């Protein structure tokens, strides 16, 4: 779908109540039952002593073992992680894929953005460079892309594309359709797109800046790019999240953009309610 056409349809997509039949997967059920050795390897990586302690403390909210198993990630895959940020999932994926597969962190090419945005674009590159002296990360690579015309590698070269809590940024920037089209292009037939995103409780206007996104809006974006919704899971759900916070999702941990007196309140809620969606390129 062309960007102009998508922009015209976006309000309807955001307000959509559904996009057809959807499969709800048991949180413990992966796309395909992983081999015992793959599951054991993932457990060992998650327990790795190279992981940042502050990252490990968030495992109970981000559920890396369940999430990656649900997406069907195996150690022999080529996996592209979109916008890895400070490297939370990179610390797991790069070592897991090192010997049999390939980890690619896709970041905005600093040369393609305005000077005031280049620091953010360089963050993931530095995060990997700081880890690469360790052998667990020595084969991981960074791929720079232009957000106006995103390409994430050679066509049909990846087994999986993963993105964690980024869709709201692309919607705000107006390049979400192009991003999903790029995901579709880089994936092999049968490849998986795994999306985790802050979940709104209702349809939201196109100019919303809360950080939450309607689940059906994400599905509409993916389907417009040619994906099929394969399954959705409640692995990363948090029913305590009321989604009406003064500073949106950033009010909650780990950002904690709130008054000091409200710390206990938001600590009790925990991190945001999140959708977990698995799409397939047929």
C-alpha positions as CSV (number, residue, x, y, z in Angstrom):
1,X,0.0,0.0,0.0
2,X,1.4,3.4,-1.0
3,X,2.1,5.9,1.8
4,X,-0.5,8.5,0.6
5,X,-3.2,5.8,0.3
6,X,-2.3,4.5,3.7
7,X,-2.5,8.0,5.2
8,X,-6.0,8.4,3.9
9,X,-7.0,5.1,5.4
10,X,-5.2,5.4,8.7
11,X,-8.1,6.9,10.7
12,X,-10.3,4.0,9.6
13,X,-7.6,1.5,10.4
14,X,-7.0,2.9,13.9
15,X,-10.7,2.7,14.6
16,X,-11.1,-0.8,13.2
17,X,-12.6,-3.3,15.5
18,X,-11.0,-6.2,13.8
19,X,-9.3,-7.5,10.6
20,X,-10.7,-10.9,10.3
21,X,-10.0,-14.2,12.1
22,X,-7.1,-14.1,14.5
23,X,-5.4,-17.0,16.3
24,X,-4.7,-16.6,20.0
25,X,-1.7,-18.7,21.0
26,X,-1.1,-20.2,24.4
27,X,1.8,-18.1,26.0
28,X,3.9,-21.2,26.3
29,X,3.3,-22.4,22.7
30,X,6.0,-21.4,20.2
31,X,5.4,-21.1,16.5
32,X,7.0,-24.5,16.1
33,X,8.1,-26.6,19.1
34,X,11.8,-25.8,19.5
35,X,14.3,-28.6,19.6
36,X,15.5,-29.5,23.1
37,X,19.0,-28.3,22.3
38,X,17.7,-24.9,21.1
39,X,15.6,-24.4,24.2
40,X,18.6,-25.3,26.4
41,X,20.9,-23.0,24.5
42,X,18.4,-20.1,24.9
43,X,18.2,-20.8,28.6
44,X,22.0,-20.7,28.9
45,X,22.2,-17.4,27.1
46,X,19.5,-15.8,29.2
47,X,21.5,-16.9,32.3
48,X,24.8,-15.5,30.7
49,X,27.1,-13.5,33.0
50,X,27.6,-10.9,30.3
51,X,24.1,-9.6,30.6
52,X,23.7,-6.1,32.2
53,X,22.2,-6.5,35.7
54,X,19.6,-3.8,35.1
55,X,18.5,-5.7,32.0
56,X,18.2,-9.0,33.9
57,X,16.0,-7.3,36.5
58,X,13.4,-6.7,33.8
59,X,13.2,-10.3,32.7
60,X,10.0,-10.7,34.7
61,X,8.4,-8.0,32.6
62,X,9.9,-8.7,29.2
63,X,9.8,-12.6,29.3
64,X,12.6,-13.2,26.9
65,X,12.5,-17.0,26.9
66,X,8.7,-17.2,26.3
67,X,8.7,-14.3,23.8
68,X,11.5,-15.7,21.6
69,X,10.1,-19.2,21.7
70,X,6.7,-17.8,20.7
71,X,8.3,-16.2,17.7
72,X,10.0,-19.5,16.8
73,X,13.6,-18.1,17.0
74,X,16.2,-20.8,16.6
75,X,20.0,-20.5,16.8
76,X,20.5,-21.3,13.1
77,X,18.4,-18.3,11.9
78,X,19.4,-14.9,10.4
79,X,17.5,-12.5,12.7
80,X,17.2,-8.7,12.1
81,X,16.3,-6.8,15.2
82,X,14.9,-3.3,14.4
83,X,16.1,-0.4,16.5
84,X,17.9,-2.4,19.3
85,X,18.4,0.7,21.4
86,X,20.7,0.1,24.3
87,X,21.0,-3.6,23.5
88,X,18.5,-5.3,25.8
89,X,17.6,-8.1,23.4
90,X,20.9,-7.9,21.6
91,X,22.6,-9.3,24.7
92,X,20.5,-12.4,24.3
93,X,20.1,-12.7,20.5
94,X,23.7,-12.1,19.4
95,X,25.2,-14.8,21.6
96,X,22.3,-17.2,20.9
97,X,22.8,-16.8,17.1
98,X,26.6,-16.5,17.1
99,X,27.7,-20.0,16.1
100,X,24.9,-21.2,13.7
101,X,23.0,-18.1,12.7
102,X,23.4,-14.4,12.3
103,X,22.3,-11.4,14.4
104,X,21.8,-8.1,12.6
105,X,20.9,-4.9,14.5
106,X,19.2,-2.5,12.2
107,X,19.6,1.2,13.2
108,X,18.9,4.5,11.5
109,X,22.0,5.6,9.5
110,X,23.1,8.8,11.3
111,X,24.0,10.3,7.9
112,X,20.3,10.2,6.8
113,X,18.9,12.2,9.7
114,X,19.2,15.8,11.0
115,X,22.2,16.5,13.3
116,X,20.0,16.7,16.4
117,X,18.9,13.2,15.9
118,X,22.2,11.6,15.2
119,X,23.1,10.9,18.9
120,X,20.1,8.7,19.2
121,X,20.9,7.0,15.9
122,X,24.4,6.2,17.2
123,X,23.3,4.6,20.5
124,X,22.9,1.1,19.3
125,X,26.2,1.2,17.3
126,X,28.0,2.1,20.5
127,X,26.1,-0.5,22.5
128,X,27.4,-3.2,20.2
129,X,30.9,-1.8,20.0
130,X,31.2,-1.8,23.8
131,X,30.2,-5.5,23.9
132,X,32.2,-6.8,20.9
133,X,35.4,-7.4,22.8
134,X,33.5,-10.4,24.3
135,X,33.5,-13.4,22.0
136,X,29.7,-13.7,22.5
137,X,29.2,-10.6,20.3
138,X,32.1,-10.8,17.9
139,X,30.0,-11.9,14.9
140,X,27.0,-9.5,15.4
141,X,26.7,-6.8,12.9
142,X,24.9,-3.4,12.6
143,X,23.1,-2.4,9.5
144,X,22.3,1.3,8.9
145,X,19.1,2.3,7.1
146,X,17.4,5.4,5.8
147,X,14.1,5.8,7.6
148,X,12.6,7.5,4.5
149,X,13.4,4.5,2.3
150,X,14.2,1.7,4.8
151,X,16.1,-1.4,3.5
152,X,17.2,-3.9,6.1
153,X,19.5,-6.1,4.0
154,X,19.3,-8.0,0.7
155,X,15.8,-9.1,-0.3
156,X,14.6,-12.4,1.1
157,X,17.8,-12.8,3.2
158,X,16.3,-13.0,6.8
159,X,14.5,-15.7,8.6
160,X,13.0,-13.4,11.2
161,X,12.5,-9.6,11.8
162,X,11.9,-8.6,15.4
163,X,10.8,-5.3,16.9
164,X,10.2,-4.4,20.5
165,X,8.2,-1.3,21.4
166,X,9.0,0.8,18.3
167,X,5.8,1.0,16.3
168,X,4.6,4.1,18.1
169,X,7.7,6.0,17.0
170,X,7.2,5.1,13.4
171,X,3.5,6.2,13.5
172,X,4.6,9.5,15.0
173,X,7.2,9.9,12.3
174,X,4.8,9.0,9.5
175,X,7.0,6.2,8.1
176,X,5.3,3.1,9.7
177,X,4.0,1.8,6.3
178,X,7.5,2.0,4.7
179,X,9.0,0.2,7.7
180,X,6.6,-2.7,7.5
181,X,7.1,-2.9,3.7
182,X,10.9,-3.1,4.4
183,X,10.4,-5.9,6.8
184,X,8.4,-7.8,4.2
185,X,11.1,-7.3,1.6
186,X,14.0,-8.5,3.7
187,X,12.2,-11.7,4.9
188,X,12.4,-15.0,3.1
189,X,9.1,-16.6,2.1
190,X,7.8,-18.2,5.3
191,X,9.8,-15.7,7.4
192,X,8.4,-14.4,10.7
193,X,7.8,-10.8,11.8
194,X,7.6,-10.6,15.6
195,X,6.2,-7.4,17.2
196,X,5.9,-6.4,20.8
197,X,4.3,-3.0,21.4
198,X,2.6,-1.0,24.1
199,X,-1.1,-1.9,23.8
200,X,-3.8,0.7,23.8
201,X,-7.2,-0.2,25.3
202,X,-9.1,1.5,22.4
203,X,-8.6,3.0,19.0
204,X,-6.5,6.2,19.2
205,X,-6.4,9.3,17.0
206,X,-3.5,9.5,14.5
207,X,-1.9,12.3,16.5
208,X,-1.8,10.4,19.8
209,X,1.5,10.7,21.6
210,X,0.9,8.4,24.6
211,X,3.2,5.7,23.3
212,X,0.3,3.2,23.2
213,X,-0.9,1.7,19.9
214,X,-4.2,-0.1,19.1
215,X,-3.5,-3.8,18.4
216,X,-5.7,-3.7,15.3
217,X,-3.7,-0.7,14.0
218,X,-0.5,-2.8,14.1
219,X,-2.3,-5.7,12.4
220,X,-3.5,-3.4,9.7
221,X,0.0,-2.0,9.1
222,X,1.4,-5.6,8.7
223,X,-1.4,-6.8,6.5
224,X,-1.1,-3.8,4.3
225,X,2.5,-4.7,3.7
226,X,1.6,-8.3,2.8
227,X,1.9,-10.2,6.1
228,X,-0.5,-12.7,7.5
229,X,-1.3,-12.6,11.2
230,X,-0.3,-16.1,12.4
231,X,-0.9,-15.8,16.2
232,X,-1.1,-13.4,19.1
233,X,-0.1,-14.0,22.7
234,X,-0.6,-12.6,26.1
235,X,3.0,-13.3,27.2
236,X,3.7,-9.6,27.8
237,X,0.2,-8.5,29.0
238,X,-0.2,-6.5,32.2
239,X,-3.8,-6.0,33.2
240,X,-2.8,-3.6,36.0
241,X,-1.8,-1.0,33.4
242,X,-4.7,1.5,33.2
243,X,-3.2,3.3,30.2
244,X,-4.3,6.7,31.3
245,X,-1.1,8.0,32.8
246,X,-0.1,11.7,32.6
247,X,3.1,11.1,30.6
248,X,1.8,8.0,28.6
249,X,3.9,4.8,28.8
250,X,6.9,6.8,30.0
251,X,5.1,7.4,33.3
252,X,5.7,3.7,34.1
253,X,8.9,1.8,34.8
254,X,11.5,1.7,33.5
255,X,11.4,5.4,32.5
256,X,9.4,6.6,35.6
257,X,8.5,10.0,34.3
258,X,6.4,11.0,37.3
259,X,6.4,12.9,40.6
260,X,8.5,11.3,43.3
261,X,5.4,11.0,45.5
262,X,3.8,8.6,42.9
263,X,6.8,6.2,42.8
264,X,5.0,3.5,44.8
265,X,1.9,3.7,42.7
266,X,3.6,3.2,39.4
267,X,6.0,0.6,40.8
268,X,3.0,-1.4,41.8
269,X,1.6,-1.2,38.3
270,X,4.9,-2.2,36.7
271,X,5.7,-2.0,33.0
272,X,3.2,-1.4,30.3
273,X,0.6,-3.8,28.9
274,X,2.0,-5.1,25.6
275,X,0.7,-7.0,22.6
276,X,2.8,-9.8,21.2
277,X,2.1,-10.6,17.6
278,X,3.5,-13.1,15.2
279,X,3.1,-12.5,11.4
280,X,4.3,-14.6,8.5
281,X,5.3,-13.7,5.0
282,X,3.6,-16.3,2.8
